[in-house]
Amino acid sequence: MITLYGGGAGFGLPEISPYVTKTEVQFRMAGLAYEKKPGRPADSPKGTVPFIGDDGETIADSTFIRKHIERKYGFDLDAGLSEVERAQAWAIERMLENHLGWATVHVRWLIPENFAKGPAHFFDHAPEAVRDQLRADVLERVRQARFASGIGRHSNDEIDELGLRSIRALSDLLKEKPYLFGERPVGVDATAFAILAALMTPYFESSIRQQAEQFPNLVAYVDRMMAQFYPEFAWGM
């Protein structure tokens, strides 16, 4: 059986990492049996979650996990899409992960009130003598990564403006369809749902969350995906 390593439930979400959420939803789309265990980035070959164990093989990064399971288990999450639609799905995924995803990082880690109630607690079990320094060190690494991504070079208002452009683009792409490419979810829906839910969780306050909530089709989309793939989770509570 596949073992999926992630962060677990928290922050008002069934899984705290949007990239673990993406992989878990894709497993559920494919009907794959798996077990889920806590995993730390330090345990991953690439220093990130998710990573999986499958018959003695370890695969890290959600994109390569998808490639592995599609090849090994013989299914296609984008079945029925044309070549052009597959290209569009890839472009949407890159917008989400390489752009809007960084807005999520900003909300959680670099708004001090959100950091204090959220990621700061990752270190609660560290020895008290080093706990604050660990928090400061990791926060600085996140700040540097955000800067390297490009988004950290902007003001908070500019980050919100850029994030809103991606949110509006996604809303325009979705329109009134139940899923991004029609009547059934495909691979990129897992990504869109994961990042939108991470932004819209009521656990964290942010102006970009408030703006995202002004798009009724995206709010309904997240509700629909949550009900379909995490029916056991009380979303929005």
Secondary structure as GFF3:
##gff-version 3
##sequence-region A 1 237
A	DSSP	beta_strand	2	6	.	.	.	ID=ss1
A	DSSP	alpha_helix	18	30	.	.	.	ID=ss2
A	DSSP	beta_strand	34	38	.	.	.	ID=ss3
A	DSSP	three_ten_helix	41	43	.	.	.	ID=ss4
A	DSSP	beta_strand	51	54	.	.	.	ID=ss5
A	DSSP	beta_strand	57	60	.	.	.	ID=ss6
A	DSSP	alpha_helix	62	73	.	.	.	ID=ss7
A	DSSP	alpha_helix	83	95	.	.	.	ID=ss8
A	DSSP	pi_helix	96	100	.	.	.	ID=ss9
A	DSSP	alpha_helix	101	109	.	.	.	ID=ss10
A	DSSP	alpha_helix	112	117	.	.	.	ID=ss11
A	DSSP	three_ten_helix	119	123	.	.	.	ID=ss12
A	DSSP	alpha_helix	128	149	.	.	.	ID=ss13
A	DSSP	three_ten_helix	151	153	.	.	.	ID=ss14
A	DSSP	alpha_helix	156	174	.	.	.	ID=ss15
A	DSSP	alpha_helix	187	200	.	.	.	ID=ss16
A	DSSP	alpha_helix	207	212	.	.	.	ID=ss17
A	DSSP	alpha_helix	216	229	.	.	.	ID=ss18
###
